[in-house]
Every structure is written in structure tokens, then in C-alpha cells.
Amino acid sequence: MKKWGILLGAAIIIVIAVCVGVSIFNMNNKPKNQINNTSTNNETILNQVNYSVKNDITVNTGTNEEKISPNATLILKRKYKECGHIIKEYKRITDDLVNLTEKELIEKSKEWEIEEFSNMEVVLIKEVEGVCNEHYVLREKDGVIAVYKIDKDTKEELEELTGISIEYLTENDKMEIQQGIMVYGKEELNSILENYE
């Protein structure tokens, strides 16, 4: 008796599933013009909504200007008049610059020129008097090679005594050290000092 009840229940479920499947199939294959003709009032409302949305988009596109993002990078370039070198400094955008347009930035930072402007990167440049802080001179001091840094007024300041004795250098190297070897940048400085070690 239980078997017959289970079989009867399964048959009813199968019949219901077939009926639902056929009705879904018929709805999906119904011609589109029949669907569109069913509600002309809804169509009129949709056309009005589409018209107003298109008009809003047209009005707003002309007023959008690129603005500085809070995640943007600020690159400050200083070009030194005397040596001609450009030193870059990378910073995160400060709160007072967020959401500024290019015109607003020009007004805010008058001593800088805008070299590049986008929402994710702003590059500002200005000319600076003197020489940059990347100039060094190698000279002899107390029998070792000394590194002197040249400041913005072109004065030499002792940076470090290297501990590299000039006693074992060639005569040509000794002469160059006594005259002073001009070096630009830490990389070049380290490379030259490695050659003398």
C-alpha cells in the first residue's frame, strides 16, 4: 500500500513539473510584439523616464572636471639653476589639495608650475637657486680619502672620513684625490669609493 502511495505522489510531482516547464517555454517563445502590445501605458511611462535620464546625462557631462584623488601621488621637482639637476620628491596628496581642479591648484600653488595633472598624479616643478644636495668632492685628509658635501652656497663640508688610505693608491689616483674628484649622486660616490678599496 505504501508503494502505491509513493508512486502516486511521484507521478503527481512529475505532471506538475511538466506543466510548469511547458508554460515557461511558451512564455519565453511568445513573439515580442505580443509582449509590447500588452501595456501601452507602461511603454509611455518608460519612454518618459528614458528621455529624462538622457537629458540629465547630457547636462552633467559638460561640467565634469578632473579633480585630485585622495590616493594621488604628488611629485615635487626642484630644478637647481647652478648645476641644472632636477631632484624629485614623492609625497602623498595633503588634505588641502584633495578634490581640487587644475585651475584651483594653479591658484593655490603660485610658486610652482604644473608639469602634469591627473586625478592620480600631480607633478609640480620650480627653479631653485644654487646647487642640489647631491654633489660631493673626494679629497685627502689625514692620509685617508675624505668625502666633502657641497652645500647650496657651493661651500665644502666634511661628510665623512672613509678610512681608505691613499698610501696604496697609484700616483695618478693620488694626484686626482689631491686636486679633488667631483662626484654627483650617492650611487656614483659609492662606486668610486669601492674602486679605491
C-alpha positions in Angstrom: 0.0 0.0 0.0 2.9 2.4 0.8 4.5 1.7 -2.5 1.3 2.7 -4.4 1.2 6.0 -2.3 4.8 6.8 -3.1 4.3 6.0 -6.8 1.1 8.1 -7.0 2.9 11.1 -5.2 5.9 10.8 -7.6 3.5 10.8 -10.7 1.7 13.9 -9.5 5.0 15.8 -9.0 6.2 14.8 -12.5 2.9 16.0 -14.0 3.2 19.3 -12.2 6.8 19.8 -13.2 6.0 19.1 -16.9 3.1 21.6 -16.8 5.3 24.3 -15.3 8.1 23.7 -17.8 5.7 23.9 -20.8 4.2 27.2 -19.5 7.6 28.7 -19.0 8.7 27.5 -22.5 5.6 29.1 -24.0 6.2 32.4 -22.3 9.8 32.6 -23.5 8.9 31.8 -27.1 6.0 34.3 -27.2 6.6 36.8 -30.1 7.9 40.1 -28.8 5.3 42.3 -30.4 2.6 40.5 -28.4 4.5 41.4 -25.2 4.9 45.0 -26.2 1.3 45.4 -27.2 0.1 44.3 -23.8 0.8 47.5 -21.9 0.9 50.7 -23.9 0.6 52.8 -20.8 3.8 51.3 -19.3 5.6 51.9 -22.6 4.7 55.6 -22.5 6.0 55.9 -18.9 9.2 54.1 -19.8 9.8 56.4 -22.8 9.4 59.4 -20.5 11.8 58.0 -17.9 14.4 57.3 -20.7 14.0 60.8 -22.1 14.6 62.5 -18.7 17.6 60.2 -17.9 19.2 61.1 -21.3 18.7 64.8 -20.7 20.3 64.6 -17.2 23.3 62.8 -18.6 23.8 65.4 -21.4 23.6 68.2 -18.9 26.1 66.7 -16.4 28.9 65.6 -18.9 29.9 69.2 -19.8 30.6 70.2 -16.2 32.8 67.3 -15.0 36.4 68.5 -14.5 39.2 66.2 -13.4 39.9 66.5 -9.7 42.8 65.3 -7.5 42.0 62.0 -5.8 42.8 61.4 -2.1 45.0 58.5 -3.3 47.0 60.6 -5.7 50.8 61.0 -5.7 52.4 64.4 -5.6 55.8 64.8 -7.3 57.7 67.9 -6.5 60.6 68.7 -8.9 63.2 71.2 -8.0 65.5 72.4 -10.8 68.7 73.9 -9.5 69.9 76.9 -11.5 73.6 76.4 -10.9 74.0 72.7 -11.6 70.9 72.1 -13.8 70.0 69.0 -11.9 66.4 68.1 -11.1 65.7 66.5 -7.7 62.3 64.7 -7.3 60.4 64.3 -4.1 57.5 62.0 -3.9 54.6 62.7 -1.4 51.0 61.7 -0.7 48.5 64.3 -1.5 47.7 66.5 1.5 44.0 67.0 2.6 44.0 70.7 1.4 44.7 69.5 -2.2 42.1 66.7 -2.4 39.3 67.4 -4.9 41.0 70.5 -6.5 40.7 71.0 -10.2 43.8 72.1 -12.2 42.6 75.7 -12.2 42.2 75.7 -8.4 45.6 74.1 -8.0 47.2 76.9 -10.1 45.6 79.5 -7.8 46.8 77.6 -4.6 50.4 77.0 -5.5 51.6 80.1 -7.3 55.4 79.5 -6.9 55.1 76.1 -8.6 54.3 75.3 -12.2 52.1 72.4 -13.1 54.0 70.0 -15.3 51.4 67.1 -15.3 47.9 66.9 -13.8 45.6 63.9 -13.5 43.4 62.6 -10.8 46.1 60.1 -9.7 49.3 62.1 -10.2 50.3 65.7 -9.9 53.7 66.9 -10.9 54.8 70.4 -9.8 58.2 72.0 -10.8 60.1 75.1 -9.8 63.6 76.6 -10.2 65.7 77.0 -7.2 68.9 79.0 -6.6 72.3 77.2 -6.0 73.2 73.6 -6.4 71.4 70.4 -5.4 72.4 68.4 -2.4 73.8 65.5 -4.5 77.3 67.0 -5.1 80.4 65.6 -3.4 84.2 66.1 -3.6 86.7 63.4 -2.7 89.9 64.8 -1.2 92.8 63.6 1.0 92.6 64.4 4.7 95.0 62.9 7.3 96.2 60.3 4.9 92.7 58.9 4.0 90.1 59.7 1.4 87.5 62.2 2.8 84.1 62.9 1.4 83.0 66.5 1.4 79.5 67.5 0.6 78.9 70.7 -1.4 76.1 72.9 0.1 73.8 75.2 -1.7 76.3 78.0 -1.4 79.0 75.8 -3.1 80.9 75.5 0.2 82.5 72.2 1.1 81.5 70.5 4.4 83.2 67.3 5.7 80.7 64.5 5.3 82.9 61.5 6.4 86.4 60.1 6.6 86.3 56.8 4.7 89.2 55.0 6.2 90.6 54.3 2.8 94.3 55.1 2.9 95.8 56.9 0.0 99.2 55.3 0.7 98.4 52.3 -1.6 96.8 54.2 -4.5 98.6 54.8 -7.8 100.4 58.1 -8.3 97.7 59.1 -10.8 94.9 58.4 -8.3 96.8 60.3 -5.5 97.1 63.3 -7.8 93.4 63.2 -8.6 92.4 62.9 -4.9 94.7 65.9 -4.0 93.1 68.0 -6.8 89.6 66.9 -5.7 87.3 64.5 -7.6 83.9 65.9 -8.2 81.1 63.4 -7.8 77.3 63.6 -8.5 74.9 61.3 -6.6 75.3 58.6 -3.9 75.5 55.8 -6.5 78.5 57.3 -8.3 80.1 58.2 -4.9 79.8 54.6 -3.6 81.0 53.2 -6.9 84.2 55.3 -6.9 84.9 54.5 -3.2 84.5 50.8 -4.0 87.1 51.1 -6.7 89.6 52.6 -4.2 89.1 49.9 -1.6 
